[in-house]
């Protein structure tokens, strides 16, 4: 959550939310934590104008985002509406703008509605640095993308990949003691033991733990062998000249 306490500013900051229906949805949500994100964003939107922030929201369908967001919009830019047309609360625009012109206008063209009443039509002038159609920016700048495995966020009482990684790291930090780890994380010793064994077996079999690897856990290749760790510590002490 972004909270600011600016009393003055030299310039306005602009925040753009693309595909906003995934974030500030109207009726359907994908995961539980989206509800918290939506509430925080609505709070930010209410306070943004007092803190020097301008917020833009992009959505394919006007009614896909929360009504509270729609009602406080200062400006509504209307692009291609297709055969669906405008929703009921914006249909008055058809009195001033030809409906067919909004079905499939040229990409730079738009209609604009202000919450104080004015209606306008206009064009976005493409800046010099704008990406051209068919231009591959990744190849142009030599960027190679690596797609990782999807993160398991856990369902119900099941631990997420983040929880698993934290459990393994806590187990090491508590000197490989199951009960101390369970007490620190408020988990059952059975849960701690099961995750430790799963982690150890997967590292021995594949060389790393997939759950730790997905979230960049620091112990992704650690077999959790106490004797091995003690040997590493002794080696470190010897190399530093302490003994």
PATIVEX-708323 format. One record per residue (C-alpha): residue in one letter; chain; x, y, z. Coordinates in Angstrom, 2 decimals. Example, Ala and Ser with C-alpha at 12.3 -4.5 7.8 and 13.67 -1.06 7.14 Angstrom:
BEGIN
R|A|A|12.30|-4.50|7.80
R|S|A|13.67|-1.06|7.14
***
This chain:
BEGIN
R|X|A|0.00|0.00|0.00
R|X|A|1.34|3.42|-0.98
R|X|A|0.84|6.06|1.71
R|X|A|2.27|9.53|1.22
R|X|A|2.40|12.62|3.43
R|X|A|3.46|15.28|0.96
R|X|A|2.43|18.80|1.90
R|X|A|3.60|20.34|-1.37
R|X|A|4.92|19.16|-4.74
R|X|A|6.62|20.57|-7.80
R|X|A|5.05|18.13|-10.24
R|X|A|2.24|15.60|-10.41
R|X|A|3.08|11.90|-10.44
R|X|A|1.00|9.65|-12.69
R|X|A|0.10|6.05|-11.86
R|X|A|-1.29|3.90|-14.69
R|X|A|-3.20|0.67|-13.96
R|X|A|-3.42|-1.56|-17.05
R|X|A|-6.10|-4.28|-17.29
R|X|A|-7.63|-2.80|-14.15
R|X|A|-10.53|-5.29|-14.02
R|X|A|-8.05|-7.87|-12.67
R|X|A|-7.23|-5.56|-9.77
R|X|A|-10.29|-3.43|-8.98
R|X|A|-12.84|-5.91|-10.28
R|X|A|-16.58|-5.22|-10.19
R|X|A|-18.04|-8.61|-9.22
R|X|A|-15.59|-11.46|-9.77
R|X|A|-12.31|-11.94|-7.92
R|X|A|-9.65|-14.56|-8.57
R|X|A|-7.93|-14.84|-5.20
R|X|A|-8.71|-13.77|-1.62
R|X|A|-5.90|-11.24|-1.39
R|X|A|-7.38|-9.29|-4.31
R|X|A|-10.07|-8.03|-1.94
R|X|A|-7.42|-6.36|0.25
R|X|A|-5.62|-4.95|-2.80
R|X|A|-8.89|-3.49|-4.08
R|X|A|-9.69|-1.85|-0.74
R|X|A|-6.19|-0.33|-0.51
R|X|A|-6.39|0.99|-4.08
R|X|A|-9.78|2.64|-3.48
R|X|A|-8.31|4.32|-0.39
R|X|A|-5.31|5.50|-2.44
R|X|A|-7.59|6.82|-5.17
R|X|A|-9.58|8.87|-2.65
R|X|A|-6.41|10.43|-1.23
R|X|A|-4.39|10.72|-4.45
R|X|A|-5.51|14.21|-5.42
R|X|A|-4.49|15.50|-1.99
R|X|A|-1.00|14.02|-2.34
R|X|A|-0.12|15.07|-5.90
R|X|A|-0.89|11.77|-7.64
R|X|A|-2.91|11.38|-10.84
R|X|A|-4.27|7.87|-11.39
R|X|A|-5.23|6.37|-14.75
R|X|A|-7.27|3.18|-15.07
R|X|A|-7.38|1.09|-18.26
R|X|A|-10.12|-1.48|-18.83
R|X|A|-11.76|-3.16|-21.79
R|X|A|-15.27|-2.94|-20.32
R|X|A|-16.39|0.08|-18.30
R|X|A|-18.62|-2.00|-16.02
R|X|A|-15.86|-4.53|-15.23
R|X|A|-14.32|-2.26|-12.62
R|X|A|-15.82|-1.29|-9.27
R|X|A|-18.59|1.34|-9.34
R|X|A|-16.84|3.36|-6.65
R|X|A|-13.91|3.81|-9.03
R|X|A|-16.17|4.74|-11.93
R|X|A|-18.06|7.33|-9.91
R|X|A|-14.96|9.30|-8.88
R|X|A|-13.38|9.40|-12.36
R|X|A|-12.65|12.97|-13.42
R|X|A|-12.16|12.10|-17.10
R|X|A|-13.31|9.10|-19.13
R|X|A|-11.50|8.38|-22.39
R|X|A|-13.63|6.24|-24.72
R|X|A|-11.86|4.23|-27.40
R|X|A|-13.25|1.36|-29.50
R|X|A|-16.53|0.06|-28.03
R|X|A|-17.32|-2.46|-30.78
R|X|A|-20.82|-3.84|-31.31
R|X|A|-21.53|-3.84|-27.55
R|X|A|-21.79|-0.07|-27.51
R|X|A|-21.61|2.17|-24.47
R|X|A|-23.05|1.08|-21.10
R|X|A|-26.31|2.66|-19.92
R|X|A|-24.69|5.29|-17.70
R|X|A|-22.62|6.60|-20.65
R|X|A|-25.19|6.22|-23.40
R|X|A|-26.08|9.93|-23.27
R|X|A|-22.81|10.51|-25.19
R|X|A|-24.57|9.23|-28.33
R|X|A|-26.56|12.48|-28.40
R|X|A|-23.34|14.35|-29.18
R|X|A|-21.10|11.75|-30.87
R|X|A|-22.05|9.58|-33.84
R|X|A|-22.46|5.99|-32.47
R|X|A|-20.88|4.42|-35.54
R|X|A|-17.74|6.53|-35.05
R|X|A|-17.17|4.91|-31.64
R|X|A|-17.52|1.34|-32.87
R|X|A|-14.10|1.12|-34.49
R|X|A|-12.28|4.48|-34.57
R|X|A|-8.64|4.85|-35.60
R|X|A|-6.19|3.99|-32.77
R|X|A|-5.22|7.64|-32.01
R|X|A|-8.86|8.83|-31.83
R|X|A|-10.97|9.05|-28.68
R|X|A|-14.05|10.61|-27.13
R|X|A|-13.69|12.32|-23.76
R|X|A|-16.28|12.77|-21.02
R|X|A|-15.64|15.00|-18.00
R|X|A|-17.53|14.43|-14.76
R|X|A|-18.48|18.13|-14.77
R|X|A|-20.35|17.72|-18.06
R|X|A|-18.17|18.64|-21.07
R|X|A|-17.81|16.13|-23.91
R|X|A|-15.03|16.24|-26.52
R|X|A|-13.38|14.25|-29.29
R|X|A|-9.66|14.25|-30.00
R|X|A|-6.50|12.42|-31.05
R|X|A|-3.41|11.21|-29.23
R|X|A|-0.32|12.31|-31.10
R|X|A|2.23|9.49|-31.16
R|X|A|5.56|10.58|-29.57
R|X|A|8.84|9.97|-31.42
R|X|A|9.89|7.20|-29.01
R|X|A|6.64|5.23|-29.47
R|X|A|7.01|1.55|-30.38
R|X|A|6.26|0.83|-34.02
R|X|A|3.95|-1.98|-35.09
R|X|A|5.94|-5.18|-35.54
R|X|A|9.00|-3.74|-33.78
R|X|A|10.52|-6.29|-31.37
R|X|A|11.91|-4.25|-28.47
R|X|A|13.28|-7.33|-26.70
R|X|A|15.44|-8.23|-29.70
R|X|A|16.38|-4.60|-30.29
R|X|A|17.72|-4.15|-26.75
R|X|A|19.11|-7.67|-26.41
R|X|A|16.76|-8.75|-23.62
R|X|A|16.35|-12.49|-23.03
R|X|A|13.33|-13.58|-20.99
R|X|A|13.39|-16.65|-18.78
R|X|A|10.00|-17.97|-17.71
R|X|A|10.07|-19.57|-14.25
R|X|A|7.74|-22.11|-12.76
R|X|A|4.38|-20.83|-11.42
R|X|A|4.43|-20.12|-7.68
R|X|A|2.18|-22.21|-5.43
R|X|A|0.35|-19.75|-3.17
R|X|A|-1.30|-22.52|-1.18
R|X|A|-4.99|-23.28|-0.72
R|X|A|-6.83|-23.83|2.52
R|X|A|-4.41|-25.04|5.20
R|X|A|-1.72|-26.01|2.67
R|X|A|1.53|-24.05|2.93
R|X|A|2.55|-21.82|0.04
R|X|A|6.02|-21.86|-1.51
R|X|A|6.85|-18.79|0.58
R|X|A|5.74|-20.56|3.77
R|X|A|7.80|-23.63|2.88
R|X|A|10.92|-21.55|2.24
R|X|A|10.46|-19.65|5.48
R|X|A|10.02|-22.95|7.34
R|X|A|13.29|-24.34|5.95
R|X|A|15.22|-21.17|6.73
R|X|A|13.74|-20.99|10.25
R|X|A|14.68|-24.63|10.83
R|X|A|18.31|-23.83|10.00
R|X|A|18.28|-20.62|12.06
R|X|A|17.00|-22.63|15.07
R|X|A|19.90|-25.09|14.92
R|X|A|17.95|-27.84|13.13
R|X|A|15.45|-28.26|15.98
R|X|A|11.95|-29.24|14.85
R|X|A|10.10|-28.20|18.01
R|X|A|11.75|-24.79|18.17
R|X|A|10.91|-24.24|14.49
R|X|A|7.30|-25.32|15.03
R|X|A|6.99|-22.98|18.01
R|X|A|8.50|-20.03|16.12
R|X|A|6.18|-20.48|13.12
R|X|A|3.15|-21.66|15.11
R|X|A|3.00|-24.86|13.08
R|X|A|2.67|-28.44|14.20
R|X|A|5.89|-30.50|14.53
R|X|A|4.35|-32.96|12.07
R|X|A|4.04|-30.21|9.41
R|X|A|7.61|-29.05|10.01
R|X|A|8.98|-32.59|9.79
R|X|A|7.06|-33.36|6.61
R|X|A|8.33|-30.26|4.82
R|X|A|11.89|-30.90|5.97
R|X|A|11.81|-34.46|4.64
R|X|A|10.21|-33.40|1.35
R|X|A|12.86|-30.70|0.95
R|X|A|15.73|-33.06|1.77
R|X|A|14.55|-35.84|-0.57
R|X|A|14.00|-33.45|-3.47
R|X|A|17.45|-31.87|-3.06
R|X|A|19.10|-35.30|-2.94
R|X|A|17.16|-36.44|-6.00
R|X|A|17.19|-33.31|-8.22
R|X|A|19.91|-31.13|-6.73
R|X|A|17.50|-28.41|-5.55
R|X|A|14.08|-27.94|-4.00
R|X|A|11.47|-26.81|-6.54
R|X|A|9.42|-24.92|-3.94
R|X|A|12.45|-22.96|-2.75
R|X|A|13.62|-22.42|-6.32
R|X|A|10.31|-20.87|-7.38
R|X|A|10.66|-18.10|-4.76
R|X|A|14.48|-17.80|-4.83
R|X|A|14.94|-19.34|-1.39
R|X|A|18.48|-19.14|-0.06
R|X|A|18.54|-22.82|0.99
R|X|A|17.24|-24.31|-2.25
R|X|A|20.22|-26.72|-2.52
R|X|A|20.71|-27.42|1.19
R|X|A|20.21|-31.09|2.14
R|X|A|19.59|-30.04|5.77
R|X|A|22.29|-32.41|6.96
R|X|A|23.40|-31.19|10.40
R|X|A|26.83|-32.82|10.22
R|X|A|27.49|-31.25|6.82
R|X|A|26.53|-27.82|8.11
R|X|A|28.73|-28.22|11.18
R|X|A|31.61|-29.16|8.87
R|X|A|31.00|-26.03|6.79
R|X|A|31.03|-23.85|9.89
R|X|A|34.28|-25.43|11.13
R|X|A|35.82|-24.86|7.69
R|X|A|34.79|-21.20|7.72
R|X|A|36.28|-20.68|11.18
R|X|A|39.53|-22.38|10.16
R|X|A|39.86|-20.26|7.02
R|X|A|39.43|-17.03|8.98
R|X|A|42.24|-18.04|11.33
R|X|A|40.08|-18.10|14.48
R|X|A|41.38|-21.57|15.42
***
